[in-house]
Amino acid sequence: MVELYDDERMDYLSADETMKIIQSPTAFAFSIDAVLLAHFSSIPKKRGKILDLCTGNGVIPLLLSKKSHAKIVGVEIQERIFQMAERNITLNGLHHQLQMIHGDLKEMQPILEQSSFDTVTCNPPYFKTPSVTEHNHNEYLTIARHEVHCTLEDVVKACKRYVKPGGKVAMVHRPGRFVDIVEQFRKYRIEPKRVQFIYPKQGKEANMLLIEGIRDGKADVKILPPFYIYEQDGSYTKQAEEVIYG
């Protein structure tokens, strides 16, 4: 039996209710960006290794485990949230496939072999570090959303460190950082290959960006069709329903 602490709750992660996840409104609760990234990422299906940086409560490794038999490792810097991820592995009986590391992606992790992962995924902090007066009163949310412990360059550098030549790096971010992401990808020899903009609904500006690159790849980027989350009446689009509910 997995124990819940403080304001934690247990939710169903999958529509078929075969997978559960521990969440906390004050520490960490996943949002649709994690679901979109897990769906978007190109991953090995049967064998190989996947690394998820800034893994939070392990939501992306959990989602990826439903469509791959590859070994999946998550890295999370916040201890309380790392402990949630550990319990989520236990809750779903996935210790044979998933592993969590409590660590800082800026530091070398001895347990991780460099240039060895087929795919590296990351849902990093989106916003540049604000002044202390602008920090969210909730430290967990500040660290998750703002570049307090790692910058975009730190994230891309870590992705390059662990992905193997020819391997793929997939990230979800904000459209406003698109040029920054491309610059950092190319600085660390990750060639952008697939880009998709996510829109809340038709007629609105994109509010999310999915991007995937290949280490040491050749220049040839594809801009995928736009992805709309909601219809005009506020219901999910068919496209979003298929991703969210499987």
C-alpha positions as CSV (number, residue, x, y, z in Angstrom):
1,M,0.0,0.0,0.0
2,V,1.4,3.4,-1.0
3,E,1.0,6.2,1.6
4,L,-0.2,9.7,0.8
5,Y,1.1,12.8,2.6
6,D,-0.1,16.3,3.3
7,D,-2.5,17.4,0.5
8,E,-1.6,14.6,-1.9
9,R,-4.3,12.8,-3.9
10,M,-4.4,9.8,-6.1
11,D,-5.7,10.2,-9.7
12,Y,-6.2,7.9,-12.6
13,L,-3.5,8.7,-15.2
14,S,-5.0,6.6,-18.0
15,A,-8.6,6.6,-19.4
16,D,-8.7,2.8,-19.0
17,E,-7.9,3.3,-15.2
18,T,-5.0,0.9,-15.4
19,M,-2.5,3.5,-14.2
20,K,-2.7,5.8,-11.1
21,I,-0.6,8.8,-10.1
22,I,0.0,10.6,-6.9
23,Q,-0.3,14.4,-7.2
24,S,-0.3,17.5,-5.0
25,P,-1.9,20.9,-5.8
26,T,0.9,22.6,-3.8
27,A,3.9,20.5,-4.8
28,F,3.3,19.1,-8.3
29,A,0.3,18.1,-10.5
30,F,0.9,17.4,-14.2
31,S,-0.8,19.4,-16.9
32,I,-1.6,18.8,-20.6
33,D,1.9,19.8,-21.7
34,A,3.3,16.6,-20.2
35,V,0.7,14.5,-22.0
36,L,1.4,16.2,-25.3
37,L,5.1,15.7,-25.0
38,A,4.8,12.0,-24.2
39,H,2.6,11.6,-27.2
40,F,4.9,13.7,-29.5
41,S,8.2,12.1,-28.6
42,S,9.8,9.5,-30.9
43,I,10.8,6.6,-28.6
44,P,12.2,3.1,-29.0
45,K,9.3,0.6,-28.6
46,K,10.9,-2.6,-27.5
47,R,14.5,-2.1,-26.3
48,G,16.7,0.9,-25.6
49,K,16.9,3.6,-23.0
50,I,14.8,6.8,-22.5
51,L,15.8,9.7,-20.1
52,D,13.3,12.2,-18.8
53,L,14.8,15.4,-17.3
54,C,12.8,17.6,-14.9
55,T,10.6,14.6,-14.5
56,G,8.4,16.0,-11.6
57,N,6.2,13.2,-10.2
58,G,7.3,10.9,-13.0
59,V,4.3,11.6,-15.2
60,I,6.1,11.4,-18.6
61,P,8.0,8.1,-17.8
62,L,4.7,6.6,-16.6
63,L,3.0,7.7,-19.9
64,L,5.9,6.5,-22.0
65,S,5.8,3.1,-20.3
66,K,2.4,2.5,-21.8
67,K,3.8,2.5,-25.3
68,S,7.4,1.2,-24.8
69,H,9.2,-1.6,-23.2
70,A,12.5,0.4,-23.1
71,K,14.1,1.2,-19.8
72,I,13.1,4.7,-18.6
73,V,15.0,6.9,-16.2
74,G,13.7,10.2,-14.6
75,V,15.8,12.9,-13.0
76,E,14.2,15.4,-10.5
77,I,15.9,18.0,-8.3
78,Q,13.2,18.6,-5.7
79,E,13.3,15.9,-3.0
80,R,9.6,15.9,-2.1
81,I,8.5,15.6,-5.8
82,F,11.2,12.9,-6.4
83,Q,9.7,10.9,-3.5
84,M,6.2,11.3,-5.2
85,A,7.8,9.9,-8.4
86,E,9.3,7.0,-6.5
87,R,5.9,6.1,-5.0
88,N,4.3,6.4,-8.4
89,I,6.6,3.7,-9.7
90,T,5.7,1.5,-6.7
91,L,2.0,2.3,-7.1
92,N,2.0,1.0,-10.7
93,G,4.4,-1.9,-10.2
94,L,7.0,-0.5,-12.7
95,H,10.3,-0.9,-10.9
96,H,11.3,-3.4,-13.6
97,Q,11.2,-0.7,-16.2
98,L,11.3,2.8,-14.5
99,Q,14.0,4.3,-12.3
100,M,14.1,7.7,-10.6
101,I,17.2,9.7,-9.7
102,H,17.2,12.6,-7.2
103,G,19.7,14.9,-8.7
104,D,20.6,18.2,-10.5
105,L,20.8,18.0,-14.3
106,K,23.6,20.5,-14.3
107,E,25.8,18.0,-12.4
108,M,27.2,14.7,-13.8
109,Q,25.2,11.8,-12.6
110,P,27.6,8.8,-12.1
111,I,24.6,6.4,-12.5
112,L,23.9,7.7,-16.0
113,E,26.2,6.7,-18.9
114,Q,26.9,9.6,-21.2
115,S,25.9,9.4,-24.9
116,S,23.8,6.3,-24.2
117,F,20.1,7.2,-24.4
118,D,18.0,6.7,-27.5
119,T,15.6,9.5,-26.5
120,V,15.8,12.3,-24.0
121,T,12.6,14.2,-23.1
122,C,12.2,17.3,-21.0
123,N,9.4,19.6,-19.8
124,P,11.7,22.3,-18.4
125,P,10.9,25.5,-16.5
126,Y,9.5,27.9,-19.1
127,F,10.3,31.3,-17.7
128,K,13.5,33.2,-17.2
129,T,14.4,33.7,-13.5
130,P,12.4,36.6,-12.1
131,S,13.6,38.8,-9.3
132,V,13.0,37.4,-5.8
133,T,10.1,39.8,-5.3
134,E,8.4,38.2,-8.3
135,H,8.8,34.6,-7.1
136,N,5.6,32.6,-6.5
137,H,4.9,32.3,-2.8
138,N,5.0,28.5,-3.4
139,E,8.6,27.5,-3.8
140,Y,7.8,24.2,-5.5
141,L,5.9,26.1,-8.3
142,T,8.6,28.7,-8.6
143,I,11.3,26.0,-9.2
144,A,9.0,24.1,-11.6
145,R,8.1,27.2,-13.7
146,H,11.1,29.5,-13.5
147,E,14.7,29.0,-14.4
148,V,15.8,29.1,-10.7
149,H,17.9,25.9,-10.7
150,C,18.6,25.5,-14.4
151,T,18.5,27.7,-17.5
152,L,17.4,26.6,-21.0
153,E,21.0,26.2,-21.9
154,D,21.6,24.0,-18.9
155,V,18.8,21.8,-20.0
156,V,19.9,21.5,-23.6
157,K,23.5,20.9,-22.5
158,A,22.3,18.0,-20.3
159,C,20.2,16.5,-23.1
160,K,23.3,16.6,-25.4
161,R,25.4,14.9,-22.6
162,Y,23.2,11.9,-22.4
163,V,21.6,11.4,-25.8
164,K,23.6,9.2,-28.1
165,P,24.7,10.3,-31.6
166,G,21.7,10.0,-33.8
167,G,19.5,9.9,-30.8
168,K,16.5,12.2,-30.3
169,V,15.8,15.1,-27.9
170,A,12.1,16.2,-27.4
171,M,11.0,19.2,-25.4
172,V,7.8,21.1,-24.7
173,H,8.1,24.8,-24.1
174,R,6.5,28.2,-24.9
175,P,6.5,29.7,-28.4
176,G,8.2,32.8,-27.1
177,R,11.3,30.8,-26.5
178,F,11.3,29.1,-29.9
179,V,14.3,31.0,-31.3
180,D,16.2,30.6,-28.1
181,I,15.6,26.8,-28.2
182,V,16.8,26.5,-31.8
183,E,19.9,28.5,-31.0
184,Q,20.7,26.3,-28.0
185,F,19.9,23.1,-29.9
186,R,22.4,24.0,-32.7
187,K,25.0,25.2,-30.2
188,Y,25.0,21.7,-28.7
189,R,24.8,19.9,-32.1
190,I,21.1,18.9,-31.8
191,E,19.5,19.6,-35.2
192,P,15.8,20.5,-35.0
193,K,13.8,18.0,-37.0
194,R,10.1,18.3,-36.0
195,V,8.2,21.3,-34.6
196,Q,4.5,21.6,-33.7
197,F,2.7,24.6,-32.3
198,I,-0.2,24.0,-29.9
199,Y,-3.2,26.3,-29.9
200,P,-5.9,26.6,-27.3
201,K,-8.5,26.9,-30.1
202,Q,-8.7,28.2,-33.7
203,G,-8.3,32.0,-33.9
204,K,-6.0,32.1,-30.8
205,E,-2.2,32.4,-30.7
206,A,-0.2,29.3,-30.0
207,N,0.6,28.8,-26.3
208,M,2.8,25.7,-26.4
209,L,5.5,24.4,-28.6
210,L,6.7,20.8,-29.2
211,I,10.2,20.4,-30.7
212,E,12.3,17.4,-31.4
213,G,15.9,17.3,-32.7
214,I,18.5,14.7,-33.5
215,R,22.1,14.8,-32.2
216,D,24.5,15.4,-35.0
217,G,21.6,15.4,-37.5
218,K,21.5,17.1,-40.9
219,A,19.5,20.3,-41.3
220,D,15.9,19.6,-42.4
221,V,13.1,20.7,-40.1
222,K,9.4,19.8,-40.6
223,I,6.7,22.1,-39.3
224,L,3.8,19.8,-38.4
225,P,0.1,20.8,-38.7
226,P,-1.3,22.9,-35.9
227,F,-2.7,21.1,-32.9
228,Y,-5.9,22.6,-31.4
229,I,-7.0,21.7,-27.8
230,Y,-10.5,23.0,-27.7
231,E,-13.4,23.5,-30.1
232,Q,-15.2,26.9,-30.0
233,D,-17.8,25.6,-27.6
234,G,-15.1,24.6,-25.1
235,S,-15.1,20.9,-25.7
236,Y,-12.0,19.0,-26.6
237,T,-11.2,18.6,-30.3
238,K,-11.2,15.0,-31.6
239,Q,-7.4,15.3,-31.9
240,A,-7.0,16.3,-28.3
241,E,-9.4,13.6,-27.1
242,E,-7.3,10.9,-28.8
243,V,-4.2,12.2,-27.1
244,I,-5.7,12.8,-23.6
245,Y,-7.9,9.7,-23.4
246,G,-6.1,7.4,-25.7
